[in-house]
């Protein structure tokens, strides 16, 4: 948000395919979480939260906090 909008627009357009792929993956994950939160399957929600926690920790271990 602190970057120059013209520069950021250029970066996003230059990397359009990758950016759109990541946005689609994010949408899928958000849809999954919405479905799990709306549903009654606490075990499935807990399993997804545990999976996310494991991925987050792996990211932090690799790249630092």
C-alpha positions as CSV (number, residue, x, y, z in Angstrom):
1,X,0.0,0.0,0.0
2,X,3.0,2.3,0.5
3,X,4.4,1.6,-3.0
4,X,3.8,3.8,-6.1
5,X,0.5,2.7,-7.7
6,X,2.0,3.1,-11.2
7,X,4.9,0.9,-10.4
8,X,2.7,-1.7,-8.7
9,X,0.3,-1.8,-11.6
10,X,3.2,-2.4,-14.0
11,X,4.5,-5.2,-11.8
12,X,1.1,-6.9,-11.5
13,X,0.5,-6.6,-15.3
14,X,4.0,-7.9,-16.1
15,X,3.3,-10.9,-13.9
16,X,-0.4,-11.2,-14.7
17,X,-0.5,-15.0,-15.1
18,X,1.2,-15.8,-11.8
19,X,-0.7,-13.2,-9.9
20,X,-4.1,-14.5,-11.2
21,X,-3.1,-18.0,-10.4
22,X,-2.3,-17.1,-6.8
23,X,-5.5,-15.1,-6.5
24,X,-7.5,-18.2,-7.7
25,X,-5.7,-20.3,-5.2
26,X,-6.5,-17.8,-2.4
27,X,-10.1,-17.8,-3.4
28,X,-10.2,-21.6,-3.3
29,X,-8.8,-21.5,0.2
30,X,-11.2,-18.8,1.4
31,X,-14.1,-20.8,-0.1
32,X,-12.9,-23.9,1.8
33,X,-12.6,-22.0,5.1
34,X,-16.0,-20.3,4.6
35,X,-17.6,-23.7,4.0
36,X,-15.9,-25.3,7.0
37,X,-16.9,-22.4,9.3
38,X,-20.5,-22.5,8.0
39,X,-20.7,-26.2,8.4
40,X,-21.1,-28.4,11.5
41,X,-17.9,-30.6,11.0
42,X,-15.7,-29.3,13.8
43,X,-13.2,-32.1,13.1
44,X,-12.7,-31.0,9.5
45,X,-12.3,-27.4,10.6
46,X,-9.8,-28.3,13.2
47,X,-7.9,-30.5,10.7
48,X,-7.7,-27.6,8.2
49,X,-6.6,-25.2,10.9
50,X,-3.9,-27.7,12.0
51,X,-2.7,-28.0,8.3
52,X,-2.5,-24.2,8.0
53,X,-0.6,-24.0,11.3
54,X,1.9,-26.6,10.0
55,X,2.4,-24.7,6.7
56,X,2.8,-21.4,8.5
57,X,5.5,-22.9,10.8
58,X,7.3,-24.5,7.8
59,X,7.3,-21.1,6.1
60,X,8.6,-19.3,9.2
61,X,11.3,-22.0,9.7
62,X,12.4,-21.5,6.1
63,X,12.2,-17.8,5.7
64,X,12.1,-16.5,9.3
65,X,9.6,-14.3,11.0
